[in-house]
Amino acid sequence: MIPAMTYDEFRRQLGKAGLTVKSFAELIKQKPNSITNYAAQGEVPPHLAIIVALMADMADHELDFRSALSRIHFDAAKPRGSAAKGKFGGKQLSEEQ
């Protein structure tokens, strides 16, 4: 089994790609805090590790990952953890609760 990418390695790979956490978050349409929160866990999810590793390798080979990303159109992820007023976890609160 391949070990997860540590947050420190993630930051190192970002540096190789010439990115900060903030600029990386902007590229993938996430909040910078969503990325920095992984520091407390010590590792990043596999999908972020894959993305940053590919960006770093592309930068090493002087390939422009930004132009490749610009061809992909996607919406920002919806924030988690907040619900509309009167709802909890996507369920309507009843009068009795």
Backbone as CSV, one residue per row, in Angstrom:
resi,resn,N_x,N_y,N_z,CA_x,CA_y,CA_z,C_x,C_y,C_z
1,MET,0.841,-1.186,0.000,0.000,0.000,0.000,0.884,1.246,0.000
2,ILE,0.518,2.228,-0.793,1.267,3.476,-0.891,0.835,4.398,0.243
3,PRO,1.789,4.943,1.002,1.403,5.844,2.095,0.801,7.144,1.554
4,ALA,-0.031,7.758,2.372,-0.647,9.031,2.008,0.424,10.113,1.934
5,MET,0.126,11.184,1.215,1.053,12.312,1.137,0.900,13.155,2.394
6,THR,2.016,13.407,3.050,1.972,14.248,4.237,1.688,15.688,3.826
7,TYR,1.222,16.458,4.779,0.950,17.866,4.490,2.250,18.600,4.157
8,ASP,3.342,18.243,4.839,4.631,18.873,4.538,5.079,18.576,3.111
9,GLU,4.898,17.325,2.669,5.250,16.969,1.292,4.336,17.689,0.304
10,PHE,3.084,17.805,0.660,2.124,18.551,-0.170,2.608,19.984,-0.377
11,ARG,3.033,20.635,0.709,3.541,22.008,0.612,4.810,22.066,-0.239
12,ARG,5.665,21.051,-0.119,6.882,21.000,-0.920,6.547,20.880,-2.409
13,GLN,5.575,20.034,-2.710,5.147,19.867,-4.101,4.506,21.149,-4.644
14,LEU,3.751,21.835,-3.807,3.191,23.126,-4.213,4.312,24.092,-4.596
15,GLY,5.363,24.124,-3.770,6.507,24.991,-4.049,7.168,24.653,-5.369
16,LYS,7.311,23.362,-5.673,7.890,22.946,-6.956,7.050,23.453,-8.120
17,ALA,5.733,23.504,-7.905,4.822,23.976,-8.945,4.739,25.500,-8.982
18,GLY,5.415,26.154,-8.033,5.376,27.614,-7.984,4.077,28.160,-7.423
19,LEU,3.455,27.385,-6.547,2.154,27.767,-5.998,2.215,27.938,-4.486
20,THR,1.331,28.762,-3.991,1.062,28.863,-2.568,-0.228,28.086,-2.300
21,VAL,-0.527,27.870,-1.040,-1.794,27.215,-0.706,-2.955,28.046,-1.247
22,LYS,-2.854,29.357,-1.100,-3.931,30.237,-1.569,-4.124,30.135,-3.079
23,SER,-3.030,30.176,-3.849,-3.164,30.115,-5.308,-3.646,28.731,-5.759
24,PHE,-3.207,27.682,-5.064,-3.695,26.331,-5.374,-5.192,26.243,-5.116
25,ALA,-5.630,26.751,-3.976,-7.054,26.726,-3.633,-7.877,27.474,-4.683
26,GLU,-7.363,28.605,-5.145,-8.078,29.359,-6.176,-8.191,28.555,-7.474
27,LEU,-7.119,27.852,-7.849,-7.144,27.055,-9.080,-8.190,25.953,-9.035
28,ILE,-8.375,25.363,-7.864,-9.337,24.262,-7.759,-10.661,24.710,-7.141
29,LYS,-10.833,26.014,-7.027,-12.071,26.630,-6.549,-12.484,26.147,-5.162
30,GLN,-11.514,26.191,-4.255,-11.787,25.896,-2.851,-11.297,27.051,-2.007
31,LYS,-11.740,27.082,-0.784,-11.277,28.089,0.165,-9.899,27.671,0.674
32,PRO,-8.971,28.622,0.824,-7.648,28.267,1.355,-7.714,27.544,2.700
33,ASN,-8.656,27.923,3.557,-8.792,27.250,4.858,-9.143,25.775,4.704
34,SER,-9.876,25.445,3.635,-10.209,24.041,3.393,-8.948,23.222,3.155
35,ILE,-7.937,23.859,2.589,-6.668,23.177,2.318,-5.800,23.158,3.574
36,THR,-5.669,24.305,4.227,-4.784,24.370,5.393,-5.308,23.544,6.569
37,ASN,-6.595,23.253,6.591,-7.143,22.413,7.666,-6.525,21.017,7.676
38,TYR,-5.981,20.571,6.546,-5.361,19.249,6.488,-4.039,19.201,7.258
39,ALA,-3.462,20.349,7.578,-2.209,20.382,8.348,-2.408,19.705,9.703
40,ALA,-3.563,19.900,10.306,-3.840,19.302,11.619,-3.903,17.779,11.537
41,GLN,-4.341,17.260,10.392,-4.418,15.807,10.205,-3.055,15.229,9.826
42,GLY,-2.193,16.079,9.274,-0.859,15.631,8.898,-0.745,15.074,7.500
43,GLU,-1.860,14.865,6.829,-1.831,14.363,5.459,-2.995,14.926,4.670
44,VAL,-2.864,14.855,3.346,-3.911,15.378,2.471,-4.640,14.219,1.797
45,PRO,-5.874,14.440,1.374,-6.616,13.391,0.675,-5.911,13.020,-0.635
46,PRO,-6.102,11.790,-1.069,-5.427,11.333,-2.291,-5.686,12.201,-3.518
47,HIS,-6.909,12.718,-3.682,-7.186,13.505,-4.883,-6.353,14.784,-4.913
48,LEU,-6.131,15.418,-3.771,-5.291,16.619,-3.739,-3.827,16.259,-3.935
49,ALA,-3.402,15.132,-3.381,-2.024,14.680,-3.563,-1.735,14.415,-5.041
50,ILE,-2.665,13.780,-5.723,-2.497,13.479,-7.148,-2.406,14.770,-7.954
51,ILE,-3.310,15.697,-7.681,-3.326,16.964,-8.421,-2.008,17.702,-8.250
52,VAL,-1.556,17.870,-7.020,-0.349,18.655,-6.776,0.900,17.937,-7.291
53,ALA,0.930,16.611,-7.221,2.073,15.867,-7.751,2.171,16.036,-9.265
54,LEU,1.038,15.987,-9.942,1.040,16.196,-11.395,1.444,17.619,-11.758
55,MET,0.957,18.594,-10.995,1.333,19.993,-11.251,2.839,20.183,-11.072
56,ALA,3.394,19.596,-10.014,4.832,19.728,-9.751,5.646,19.081,-10.866
57,ASP,5.241,17.897,-11.319,5.958,17.238,-12.410,5.847,18.023,-13.707
58,MET,4.680,18.567,-13.976,4.512,19.390,-15.175,5.429,20.607,-15.115
59,ALA,5.487,21.249,-13.950,6.357,22.415,-13.792,7.821,22.025,-13.972
60,ASP,8.224,20.857,-13.448,9.599,20.368,-13.629,9.958,20.209,-15.101
61,HIS,8.973,19.839,-15.900,9.195,19.644,-17.338,8.801,20.870,-18.169
62,GLU,8.635,21.981,-17.458,8.299,23.263,-18.089,7.023,23.194,-18.927
63,LEU,6.056,22.435,-18.422,4.740,22.363,-19.038,3.787,23.240,-18.240
64,ASP,2.902,23.943,-18.940,2.003,24.894,-18.300,0.710,24.217,-17.857
65,PHE,0.641,23.873,-16.564,-0.566,23.234,-16.049,-1.732,24.208,-15.994
66,ARG,-1.456,25.502,-15.900,-2.548,26.484,-15.819,-3.380,26.499,-17.102
67,SER,-2.742,26.386,-18.255,-3.502,26.374,-19.509,-4.339,25.100,-19.604
68,ALA,-3.800,23.977,-19.120,-4.575,22.733,-19.115,-5.795,22.874,-18.213
69,LEU,-5.599,23.472,-17.035,-6.722,23.655,-16.107,-7.748,24.646,-16.636
70,SER,-7.303,25.617,-17.400,-8.233,26.629,-17.908,-9.245,26.040,-18.897
71,ARG,-8.943,24.878,-19.442,-9.870,24.223,-20.382,-10.953,23.427,-19.661
72,ILE,-10.841,23.315,-18.348,-11.822,22.565,-17.561,-12.722,23.559,-16.842
73,HIS,-13.991,23.504,-17.134,-14.948,24.419,-16.509,-15.768,23.647,-15.486
74,PHE,-15.719,24.125,-14.247,-16.453,23.467,-13.168,-16.864,24.508,-12.145
75,ASP,-17.905,24.173,-11.398,-18.388,25.052,-10.344,-17.636,24.760,-9.056
76,ALA,-17.523,25.758,-8.227,-16.910,25.573,-6.908,-17.777,24.626,-6.090
77,ALA,-17.134,23.854,-5.237,-17.872,22.953,-4.356,-18.707,23.775,-3.386
78,LYS,-19.862,23.245,-3.044,-20.711,23.924,-2.076,-20.099,23.762,-0.694
79,PRO,-20.138,24.822,0.114,-19.573,24.703,1.459,-20.325,23.676,2.287
80,ARG,-19.566,22.931,3.091,-20.184,21.945,3.970,-20.300,22.536,5.361
81,GLY,-21.171,21.959,6.146,-21.256,22.344,7.539,-22.221,23.471,7.838
82,SER,-22.811,24.052,6.834,-23.794,25.093,7.104,-25.088,24.720,6.398
83,ALA,-26.172,24.955,7.069,-27.474,24.630,6.515,-28.304,25.899,6.427
84,ALA,-29.297,25.855,5.589,-30.207,26.982,5.457,-31.006,27.120,6.747
85,LYS,-31.448,28.329,7.021,-32.218,28.565,8.233,-33.455,27.667,8.248
86,GLY,-33.670,27.017,9.382,-34.818,26.126,9.524,-34.525,24.701,9.096
87,LYS,-33.295,24.439,8.672,-32.928,23.091,8.238,-31.701,22.648,9.009
88,PHE,-31.635,21.360,9.239,-30.470,20.779,9.887,-30.092,19.540,9.091
89,GLY,-28.886,19.519,8.554,-28.439,18.364,7.790,-29.290,18.078,6.586
90,GLY,-29.877,19.125,5.990,-30.696,18.953,4.810,-32.135,18.559,5.088
91,LYS,-32.498,18.415,6.370,-33.852,18.029,6.729,-34.575,19.219,7.337
92,GLN,-35.833,19.351,6.990,-36.658,20.411,7.541,-36.912,20.156,9.012
93,LEU,-36.670,21.140,9.854,-36.974,21.012,11.281,-38.476,21.167,11.484
94,SER,-39.030,20.292,12.290,-40.462,20.394,12.552,-40.698,21.375,13.690
95,GLU,-41.925,21.775,13.852,-42.293,22.705,14.914,-42.023,22.121,16.290
96,GLU,-42.113,20.780,16.418,-41.969,20.115,17.710,-40.521,20.079,18.183
97,GLN,-39.551,20.194,17.283,-38.146,20.062,17.663,-37.628,21.297,18.233
